């Protein structure tokens, strides 16, 4: 049985997926998981592979959904994305790390290049 938080997380990921698909992105993978962490969505936008962290917050207290992607979470996402690339690609594609922040009113804020990884 899923907790209320897990149900909200799944619902937010689905909302983000539909929003991004309407924007022209194609789904590659959902909930990619490895020993370093998890990436909610991996999508393709033209020739760019996009790793997407979906965050939901029902309040803007403490900065809201986007602000919840702290430095520790960013590092986990970067390591997980690097692992995915090493596992699946011999030649690295163009990549981007985005955040999709969703609030209780289902307002979606898509932040492209929200996380920067050192080359």
C-alpha positions in Angstrom: 0.0 0.0 0.0 1.4 3.4 -1.0 1.6 6.2 1.5 -0.1 9.5 0.8 3.4 11.0 0.1 4.2 8.3 -2.4 0.8 8.7 -4.1 1.4 12.5 -4.4 4.9 11.8 -5.8 3.6 9.4 -8.4 0.8 11.9 -9.4 3.3 14.7 -9.6 5.6 12.7 -11.8 2.7 11.8 -14.1 1.7 15.5 -14.3 5.3 16.4 -15.1 5.6 13.7 -17.8 2.4 14.8 -19.5 3.5 18.5 -19.4 6.9 17.6 -20.9 5.4 15.4 -23.6 3.1 18.2 -24.6 6.3 20.3 -24.9 7.7 17.8 -27.4 10.0 15.7 -25.2 10.0 11.9 -25.6 10.1 9.5 -22.6 13.2 7.3 -22.4 12.9 6.0 -18.8 11.0 6.5 -15.6 12.4 6.1 -12.1 15.9 5.0 -13.1 17.5 3.7 -10.0 21.0 2.6 -9.0 23.2 2.6 -6.0 23.8 6.4 -6.3 20.2 7.4 -6.3 17.1 7.8 -8.6 16.2 10.0 -11.5 12.5 10.5 -11.9 12.4 11.0 -15.7 14.9 10.6 -18.5 13.6 12.2 -21.7 14.8 13.2 -25.1 14.5 16.8 -26.5 15.7 16.9 -30.0 19.3 15.6 -29.7 19.6 16.3 -26.0 19.2 13.7 -23.2 17.4 15.4 -20.3 17.5 14.1 -16.7 14.6 15.5 -14.8 14.0 15.7 -11.0 10.3 16.2 -10.2 9.5 18.0 -6.9 6.2 18.6 -5.3 5.5 20.9 -2.3 2.1 21.9 -1.0 3.6 25.1 0.6 6.1 27.7 -0.3 7.4 27.6 3.2 11.2 27.0 3.2 11.3 28.1 -0.5 8.9 25.7 -2.2 9.5 22.7 -4.5 12.5 24.0 -6.5 14.4 25.1 -3.5 14.1 21.6 -2.1 16.7 20.4 -4.6 19.6 21.1 -2.3 23.3 20.6 -3.0 23.3 17.1 -1.6 20.3 16.1 -3.8 22.0 17.7 -6.8 25.2 15.7 -6.3 23.1 12.5 -6.1 21.3 13.3 -9.3 24.7 14.1 -11.1 26.2 10.8 -9.9 23.1 8.9 -11.0 23.1 10.5 -14.4 26.8 9.8 -14.9 26.1 6.1 -14.0 23.2 6.0 -16.4 25.4 7.4 -19.2 28.3 5.1 -18.5 26.0 2.1 -18.6 24.0 3.0 -21.7 26.3 5.1 -24.0 29.7 4.6 -25.5 29.6 8.1 -27.0 28.1 10.7 -24.7 25.1 12.7 -26.0 24.4 16.3 -25.2 22.8 16.3 -21.7 20.9 18.6 -19.4 19.7 18.4 -15.8 16.3 19.9 -15.3 13.9 20.3 -12.4 10.1 20.4 -12.6 8.6 22.0 -9.5 4.9 21.5 -8.9 2.8 23.2 -6.2 -0.5 22.3 -4.5 -2.4 24.2 -7.2 -0.7 22.0 -9.9 1.3 25.0 -11.2 4.3 23.6 -13.0 7.6 25.4 -13.2 10.1 23.8 -15.6 13.6 24.9 -14.8 16.0 23.9 -17.6 19.6 23.5 -16.7 18.7 23.8 -13.1 21.7 21.6 -12.0 25.1 22.1 -13.5 27.6 19.3 -13.6 31.3 19.9 -14.0 32.6 18.6 -17.4 
